[in-house]
Amino acid sequence: MKIIILGAGQVGGSIAEILSRENNDITLIDHKRSVLDGLQDRMDIRTIEGEASSPEVLIQAGIEDVDLLLAVTHSDEVNMVACQVAHTLFNTPTKMARVRSQDYLIHEKLFGEHSIPIDSIISPEQIVTNQIKRLIEYPGALQVIDFAGGKIHLVALRAYYGGALVGQQLKELKDHLPSVNTRVAAIYRRDRAIIPTGNTVIEPDDEVFFISTQEDIRKVMQELRSIEEVGKRVIIAGAGNIGLQLARSLEHASYQVKLIERDEERARLVSEKLKNCVVLHGDAADEELLRQENIDNMELFCALTNADEANILSAMLAKRLGARRAMAIVNRSAYVDLIESSVLDIAISPRMSTVSALLSRVRRGDVVAAHSLRRGVAEAIEAVAHGDHKNSKLVGRRLKEIKLPKGATIGAILRDDELVQLDNDVIVQEHDHIIIFVIDKRRIPEVEKLFQVSATFF
């Protein structure tokens, strides 16, 4: 696939790195030569210095025969104009853009074939807000990802003493929960991936990825750790776009929310937009302020400012002062690996969340969703099986007959909106939605080929 990426920031650089490993033809455009040089030194990509929305720069990048334009610069306006230029002058087939401002997003008529021609809009703030809400709903989860339109969920958590299945073989899960249809897709033990079998024994501190329906998530979680009640008292640090969206969403769901913002003018503005949320002007790393606001009675502290260090320090302080859980937005991947689980409960990477939203659009085959996991090391893909036994590597075949790439495992099959009970003799049918967990992203092209039918299929 020939792809032009506009913007060599954290998101643009990350998606370029992922896609360049998968034999895509990548051209990366940015106005900072130093940034481009640094990326080109470690990737097999082409780089061009220039303004992302310039027709001449786009022509230089080969826009005339590109398959996908991905506009992820820091400017909403540049991203939108670039998509308009690509559509009007070059009839680019697929255009995706990152748009952050709610001033644009609330006006749906702005985007479409007869207005600003963007095929898919990525809103990092909305993606991260939804991610945090899921983590609030399921205390103890490290990640909760939707598949099949929300009918199936992939949940990551750390197994602790107290879970009924910890120290037991996975095949005993069916005895513990006979009426629950669930499957463990992968296990990470001391950062080493394990493809689970029925004889695999769950150990304390294992990071376990399992798939189940929404109504069964808590039942499965209870097998792996002591279950926690959903807390309704939340303190949010930072009244930026993510903090405001999260506060607004939680207050509508009857949470007791306090929002702390350092900038007095921003605090005043946000307080006018929220109805039931207490907005405080102050420093979230101020110990006296946190004590005054009864941090020791809070179930959750969310640090959502634009500064990694401020988020980490304020969340650490809140945890030390008695908050049950503390999570923080952390953009630097090196920080995430250092602090998650050892210092904070959860470190959220907006960069990787945004990359996950982009992946489903650039995967080959009928890919419905693709999510990057474990800071980009692994990936979970939902794709639709097409064809028949003659021209498909999946349809009409038993699971035991399917030759999966090394390190890949089928986590779930959704058929007619129902989760199929998996065993080796299950036969894949046309239009089945199949979720595959891949521990080595270098194997993604092999997974994509599984879903491609031969030329004889019409």
C-alpha positions as CSV (number, residue, x, y, z in Angstrom):
1,M,0.0,0.0,0.0
2,K,1.3,3.5,-0.9
3,I,0.7,5.9,2.1
4,I,1.5,9.5,2.7
5,I,1.7,10.6,6.3
6,L,1.5,14.3,7.1
7,G,3.2,15.2,10.4
8,A,6.2,13.5,12.0
9,G,5.1,14.0,15.6
10,Q,4.5,11.2,18.1
11,V,1.5,9.8,16.2
12,G,2.9,10.2,12.7
13,G,6.3,8.8,13.7
14,S,4.7,5.8,15.5
15,I,2.3,4.9,12.7
16,A,5.1,5.3,10.1
17,E,7.3,2.9,12.1
18,I,4.6,0.3,12.4
19,L,3.5,0.4,8.7
20,S,7.1,0.5,7.4
21,R,7.7,-2.9,8.9
22,E,4.9,-4.3,6.9
23,N,6.2,-3.7,3.4
24,N,4.1,-0.5,2.8
25,D,5.5,2.4,0.7
26,I,5.6,5.2,3.3
27,T,6.4,8.9,2.6
28,L,6.5,11.2,5.6
29,I,6.1,14.9,5.3
30,D,7.0,17.5,8.0
31,H,8.4,21.0,8.1
32,K,11.2,20.0,10.6
33,R,14.2,18.5,8.8
34,S,15.8,17.4,12.1
35,V,12.8,15.3,13.1
36,L,12.6,13.7,9.7
37,D,16.3,12.8,9.7
38,G,16.0,11.2,13.1
39,L,13.1,9.0,11.9
40,Q,14.7,8.1,8.5
41,D,17.8,6.9,10.3
42,R,15.9,4.0,11.9
43,M,13.1,3.4,9.3
44,D,12.9,2.4,5.7
45,I,10.8,5.4,4.6
46,R,11.0,8.4,2.3
47,T,10.9,11.8,4.0
48,I,10.1,15.2,2.5
49,E,10.5,18.6,4.2
50,G,7.7,21.0,3.5
51,E,4.2,22.3,4.4
52,A,1.8,19.4,4.6
53,S,-1.1,21.0,2.8
54,S,1.0,22.4,-0.1
55,P,-0.1,20.9,-3.5
56,E,3.5,21.1,-4.7
57,V,4.8,19.2,-1.7
58,L,2.1,16.6,-2.1
59,I,3.0,16.2,-5.8
60,Q,6.6,15.7,-4.8
61,A,5.5,13.0,-2.4
62,G,3.6,11.2,-5.2
63,I,0.0,12.0,-4.3
64,E,-1.2,11.2,-7.8
65,D,-1.2,7.4,-7.2
66,V,-1.3,7.2,-3.4
67,D,-3.8,4.8,-1.7
68,L,-4.1,6.6,1.6
69,L,-3.4,10.1,2.9
70,L,-3.0,10.2,6.7
71,A,-3.0,13.8,8.0
72,V,-1.9,13.9,11.7
73,T,-0.1,17.2,12.0
74,H,-0.6,19.3,15.2
75,S,-2.9,21.6,13.3
76,D,-6.6,20.7,12.7
77,E,-6.8,23.3,9.9
78,V,-3.7,22.0,8.1
79,N,-5.1,18.4,8.3
80,M,-8.5,19.4,6.9
81,V,-7.0,21.6,4.1
82,A,-4.6,18.8,3.1
83,C,-7.6,16.4,2.7
84,Q,-9.4,18.9,0.7
85,V,-6.4,19.5,-1.6
86,A,-5.9,15.7,-2.0
87,H,-9.6,15.2,-2.9
88,T,-10.1,18.2,-5.2
89,L,-6.8,18.1,-7.2
90,F,-5.8,14.4,-7.0
91,N,-8.9,12.4,-6.2
92,T,-7.1,10.5,-3.5
93,P,-9.2,7.4,-2.6
94,T,-8.9,7.4,1.2
95,K,-8.2,10.4,3.4
96,M,-7.9,10.3,7.2
97,A,-7.3,13.3,9.5
98,R,-6.8,14.0,13.1
99,V,-9.2,16.7,14.3
100,R,-9.0,17.7,18.0
101,S,-11.2,20.8,18.4
102,Q,-14.7,20.2,19.5
103,D,-15.7,23.4,17.7
104,Y,-15.3,21.4,14.5
105,L,-16.4,18.0,15.7
106,I,-19.8,19.1,16.9
107,H,-20.8,20.2,13.4
108,E,-21.2,17.0,11.5
109,K,-22.2,18.8,8.3
110,L,-18.6,20.1,8.0
111,F,-17.4,16.6,7.0
112,G,-18.5,14.5,4.0
113,E,-18.2,14.1,0.3
114,H,-19.8,17.4,-0.5
115,S,-18.0,19.4,2.3
116,I,-14.6,18.7,3.8
117,P,-13.8,15.3,2.2
118,I,-12.4,13.3,5.1
119,D,-13.2,9.6,5.1
120,S,-12.3,9.0,8.7
121,I,-11.8,11.5,11.5
122,I,-9.6,10.6,14.4
123,S,-10.2,12.5,17.6
124,P,-7.4,11.6,20.2
125,E,-9.2,13.4,23.0
126,Q,-12.4,11.4,22.4
127,I,-10.5,8.1,22.1
128,V,-8.6,8.6,25.4
129,T,-11.8,9.8,27.2
130,N,-13.6,6.6,26.1
131,Q,-10.6,4.5,27.2
132,I,-10.5,6.1,30.6
133,K,-14.3,5.6,31.1
134,R,-13.9,1.9,30.3
135,L,-11.1,1.6,32.9
136,I,-13.3,3.4,35.5
137,E,-16.1,0.9,34.8
138,Y,-13.9,-2.1,35.3
139,P,-11.5,-1.4,38.3
140,G,-8.4,-3.6,38.1
141,A,-8.4,-3.8,34.3
142,L,-5.3,-2.5,32.5
143,Q,-7.0,-2.2,29.2
144,V,-10.6,-2.8,27.9
145,I,-11.1,-2.9,24.1
146,D,-14.3,-3.2,22.2
147,F,-14.8,-5.5,19.2
148,A,-17.8,-6.4,17.1
149,G,-19.5,-3.1,17.8
150,G,-19.2,-3.5,21.6
151,K,-20.6,-7.1,21.7
152,I,-17.2,-8.5,22.6
153,H,-14.4,-7.1,24.8
154,L,-10.7,-7.9,25.1
155,V,-9.6,-7.2,28.7
156,A,-6.1,-7.1,30.1
157,L,-5.4,-7.4,33.8
158,R,-2.8,-8.5,36.2
159,A,-3.5,-11.7,38.1
160,Y,-3.1,-11.5,41.9
161,Y,-3.3,-13.9,44.8
162,G,-7.0,-14.1,45.7
163,G,-8.2,-15.0,42.3
164,A,-9.7,-18.5,42.2
165,L,-7.8,-19.5,39.0
166,V,-4.4,-18.2,40.1
167,G,-2.2,-21.2,40.5
168,Q,-4.6,-23.4,38.5
169,Q,-4.6,-24.7,34.9
170,L,-6.6,-22.7,32.4
171,K,-8.8,-25.7,31.5
172,E,-10.3,-25.4,35.0
173,L,-11.8,-22.0,34.0
174,K,-14.7,-23.9,32.3
175,D,-15.4,-25.8,35.6
176,H,-15.4,-22.6,37.6
177,L,-17.6,-20.7,35.1
178,P,-19.6,-23.4,33.2
179,S,-22.1,-20.9,31.7
180,V,-19.6,-18.2,30.7
181,N,-18.1,-18.2,27.1
182,T,-14.6,-16.8,27.5
183,R,-11.1,-17.5,26.2
184,V,-7.7,-16.4,27.4
185,A,-5.9,-15.1,24.3
186,A,-2.5,-14.4,25.6
187,I,-0.4,-14.2,28.8
188,Y,2.7,-12.1,29.5
189,R,5.0,-13.3,32.3
190,R,7.9,-11.1,33.1
191,D,7.4,-9.4,29.7
192,R,7.6,-12.7,27.9
193,A,4.6,-13.8,25.8
194,I,3.0,-17.2,26.4
195,I,0.5,-18.7,24.0
196,P,-1.9,-20.3,26.4
197,T,-3.1,-23.9,26.3
198,G,-5.4,-25.8,28.6
199,N,-2.5,-26.9,30.7
200,T,-1.0,-23.4,31.2
201,V,-0.9,-22.4,34.9
202,I,-1.7,-18.8,35.8
203,E,0.9,-17.3,38.1
204,P,0.6,-14.2,40.3
205,D,1.6,-11.0,38.4
206,D,0.9,-12.6,35.0
207,E,-0.6,-10.0,32.6
208,V,-3.6,-11.9,31.2
209,F,-5.6,-11.0,28.1
210,F,-9.1,-12.6,27.9
211,I,-12.1,-12.2,25.6
212,S,-15.7,-12.2,26.8
213,T,-19.0,-10.5,26.4
214,Q,-19.7,-7.4,28.5
215,E,-22.0,-9.1,30.9
216,D,-19.3,-11.7,31.8
217,I,-16.3,-9.5,32.2
218,R,-16.5,-9.2,36.0
219,K,-17.1,-12.9,36.4
220,V,-13.9,-13.7,34.6
221,M,-11.9,-10.9,36.4
222,Q,-12.9,-12.4,39.7
223,E,-11.2,-15.7,38.7
224,L,-7.9,-13.8,38.3
225,R,-7.9,-11.2,41.1
226,S,-10.0,-9.9,44.0
227,I,-12.8,-7.9,42.4
228,E,-13.2,-4.2,43.1
229,E,-16.3,-2.2,43.4
230,V,-16.8,0.6,40.9
231,G,-16.1,3.9,42.7
232,K,-18.1,7.0,42.2
233,R,-15.8,9.6,43.7
234,V,-13.2,10.9,41.3
235,I,-10.7,13.7,41.2
236,I,-9.4,14.9,37.8
237,A,-6.2,16.9,37.4
238,G,-6.2,19.1,34.3
239,A,-9.1,20.8,32.6
240,G,-7.9,20.5,29.1
241,N,-10.0,18.9,26.3
242,I,-9.6,15.4,27.8
243,G,-10.3,16.5,31.4
244,L,-13.3,18.5,30.4
245,Q,-14.8,15.7,28.2
246,L,-14.2,13.1,31.0
247,A,-15.7,15.3,33.7
248,R,-18.8,16.1,31.5
249,S,-19.3,12.4,30.7
250,L,-18.9,11.3,34.4
251,E,-21.2,13.9,35.8
252,H,-23.9,12.7,33.4
253,A,-23.4,9.2,34.8
254,S,-23.9,10.3,38.4
255,Y,-20.3,10.3,39.5
256,Q,-19.1,12.8,42.1
257,V,-16.4,14.7,40.3
258,K,-13.8,17.3,41.3
259,L,-11.7,19.0,38.7
260,I,-8.4,20.7,39.5
261,E,-6.9,23.3,37.1
262,R,-3.9,25.5,37.6
263,D,-4.9,28.2,35.1
264,E,-7.5,30.5,36.7
265,E,-9.1,31.6,33.5
266,R,-9.4,28.1,32.2
267,A,-10.9,26.9,35.5
268,R,-13.5,29.7,35.3
269,L,-14.4,28.8,31.7
270,V,-14.7,25.1,32.4
271,S,-16.8,25.7,35.5
272,E,-19.4,27.4,33.3
273,K,-19.6,24.4,31.0
274,L,-20.1,21.8,33.8
275,K,-23.2,21.5,35.9
276,N,-22.6,19.1,38.7
277,C,-18.8,19.0,38.9
278,V,-16.8,21.0,41.4
279,V,-14.0,23.0,39.6
280,L,-11.0,24.0,41.8
281,H,-8.3,26.5,40.9
282,G,-5.0,25.1,42.2
283,D,-2.1,22.7,41.8
284,A,-3.0,19.0,41.7
285,A,0.5,18.3,43.2
286,D,-0.3,20.5,46.3
287,E,-0.5,18.1,49.2
288,E,-2.6,20.4,51.3
289,L,-5.1,20.9,48.6
290,L,-5.5,17.2,48.1
291,R,-6.0,16.6,51.8
292,Q,-8.6,19.4,51.9
293,E,-10.5,17.6,49.1
294,N,-10.4,14.3,51.0
295,I,-8.2,12.5,48.6
296,D,-8.1,9.5,51.0
297,N,-11.8,9.0,50.3
298,M,-11.5,9.0,46.6
299,E,-11.8,5.8,44.5
300,L,-9.9,7.3,41.6
301,F,-7.4,10.1,40.8
302,C,-6.9,10.9,37.1
303,A,-3.9,13.1,36.1
304,L,-4.7,14.4,32.6
305,T,-2.6,17.5,32.1
306,N,-0.3,18.1,29.1
307,A,2.9,17.5,31.2
308,D,4.1,13.9,31.8
309,E,6.1,14.8,34.8
310,A,3.3,16.7,36.5
311,N,0.9,13.9,35.8
312,I,3.2,11.3,37.3
313,L,4.1,13.3,40.4
314,S,0.5,14.3,41.2
315,A,-0.8,10.8,40.7
316,M,2.0,9.3,42.9
317,L,1.2,11.9,45.6
318,A,-2.5,11.1,45.4
319,K,-1.8,7.4,45.7
320,R,0.4,7.9,48.7
321,L,-2.2,10.1,50.3
322,G,-4.8,7.3,50.1
323,A,-6.5,7.4,46.7
324,R,-7.6,3.8,45.9
325,R,-6.4,4.0,42.3
326,A,-4.3,6.5,40.3
327,M,-3.9,6.8,36.6
328,A,-2.1,9.3,34.5
329,I,-1.6,10.3,30.9
330,V,2.0,9.7,29.9
331,N,3.2,10.4,26.4
332,R,6.7,9.2,26.6
333,S,6.8,5.4,26.1
334,A,10.0,5.1,28.3
335,Y,8.1,6.6,31.2
336,V,5.2,4.2,30.7
337,D,7.4,1.1,31.1
338,L,9.0,2.6,34.2
339,I,6.0,3.5,36.2
340,E,3.0,1.3,35.3
341,S,2.2,-1.2,38.0
342,S,5.2,-0.3,40.1
343,V,4.3,3.3,40.8
344,L,0.8,3.9,39.3
345,D,-2.1,1.7,38.6
346,I,-2.4,2.7,34.9
347,A,-0.4,4.8,32.5
348,I,-2.3,5.9,29.5
349,S,-0.6,6.6,26.2
350,P,-2.6,8.9,23.9
351,R,-0.2,8.2,21.1
352,M,-0.7,4.5,21.2
353,S,-4.5,4.9,21.6
354,T,-4.6,7.1,18.5
355,V,-2.4,4.7,16.5
356,S,-4.8,1.9,17.3
357,A,-7.7,3.9,15.9
358,L,-5.7,4.3,12.7
359,L,-4.6,0.7,12.2
360,S,-8.0,-0.7,11.1
361,R,-8.1,1.6,8.1
362,V,-4.7,0.6,6.8
363,R,-4.9,-3.2,7.3
364,R,-5.5,-5.4,4.2
365,G,-8.5,-7.6,4.0
366,D,-11.9,-6.9,5.5
367,V,-10.5,-5.6,8.9
368,V,-13.2,-4.2,11.1
369,A,-10.9,-3.2,14.0
370,A,-7.3,-3.3,14.9
371,H,-5.8,-2.4,18.3
372,S,-2.1,-2.0,19.3
373,L,-1.3,-3.6,22.6
374,R,1.5,-3.5,25.1
375,R,2.9,-0.2,23.8
376,G,2.9,-1.4,20.2
377,V,4.5,-4.9,20.7
378,A,1.3,-6.9,20.1
379,E,-1.9,-6.4,18.2
380,A,-5.5,-7.7,18.2
381,I,-7.4,-7.7,14.9
382,E,-11.0,-8.3,14.1
383,A,-11.6,-9.3,10.5
384,V,-14.4,-10.8,8.5
385,A,-14.0,-14.2,6.8
386,H,-15.1,-14.3,3.1
387,G,-15.2,-16.9,0.3
388,D,-15.5,-20.7,0.6
389,H,-13.4,-23.8,1.1
390,K,-11.9,-23.5,-2.4
391,N,-10.6,-19.9,-2.3
392,S,-10.3,-19.1,1.4
393,K,-7.7,-20.1,4.0
394,L,-10.4,-19.9,6.7
395,V,-13.9,-20.5,5.5
396,G,-15.0,-24.2,5.6
397,R,-12.0,-25.2,7.7
398,R,-11.8,-26.5,11.3
399,L,-9.8,-24.4,13.7
400,K,-7.2,-27.2,14.0
401,E,-6.7,-27.1,10.2
402,I,-5.9,-23.4,10.0
403,K,-2.2,-22.6,9.8
404,L,-1.8,-19.5,12.0
405,P,1.4,-17.6,11.9
406,K,3.7,-18.3,14.9
407,G,2.6,-16.4,17.9
408,A,-0.9,-15.8,16.7
409,T,-4.0,-17.2,18.3
410,I,-7.8,-17.0,17.6
411,G,-9.4,-15.4,20.6
412,A,-13.0,-15.4,19.5
413,I,-15.5,-15.9,16.6
414,L,-18.7,-13.9,16.4
415,R,-21.4,-15.5,14.3
416,D,-24.8,-13.9,13.8
417,D,-24.1,-11.7,16.8
418,E,-23.4,-14.7,19.0
419,L,-20.1,-15.7,20.5
420,V,-19.1,-19.2,19.3
421,Q,-17.9,-21.7,21.8
422,L,-14.4,-22.5,20.5
423,D,-12.8,-25.9,20.2
424,N,-10.6,-27.5,17.6
425,D,-13.5,-28.9,15.6
426,V,-15.3,-25.5,15.1
427,I,-15.7,-24.8,11.4
428,V,-15.3,-21.2,10.2
429,Q,-18.2,-19.9,8.2
430,E,-18.4,-17.1,5.7
431,H,-19.1,-13.7,7.3
432,D,-17.8,-14.9,10.7
433,H,-16.0,-12.1,12.6
434,I,-12.7,-13.5,13.9
435,I,-10.6,-11.9,16.5
436,I,-6.9,-12.8,16.3
437,F,-4.3,-11.9,18.9
438,V,-0.8,-11.5,17.5
439,I,2.2,-11.3,19.9
440,D,4.7,-10.4,17.2
441,K,3.6,-7.5,14.9
442,R,6.0,-8.6,12.2
443,R,3.5,-11.4,11.6
444,I,0.7,-9.1,10.7
445,P,1.1,-9.4,6.9
446,E,0.7,-13.2,7.3
447,V,-2.5,-12.7,9.3
448,E,-3.9,-10.3,6.7
449,K,-3.3,-13.0,4.0
450,L,-5.5,-15.4,5.9
451,F,-8.5,-13.2,5.2
452,Q,-7.7,-12.6,1.5
453,V,-9.6,-14.8,-0.9
454,S,-8.1,-16.0,-4.2
455,A,-8.9,-14.4,-7.5
456,T,-11.5,-17.1,-8.3
457,F,-13.8,-15.5,-5.6
458,F,-16.4,-13.1,-6.9
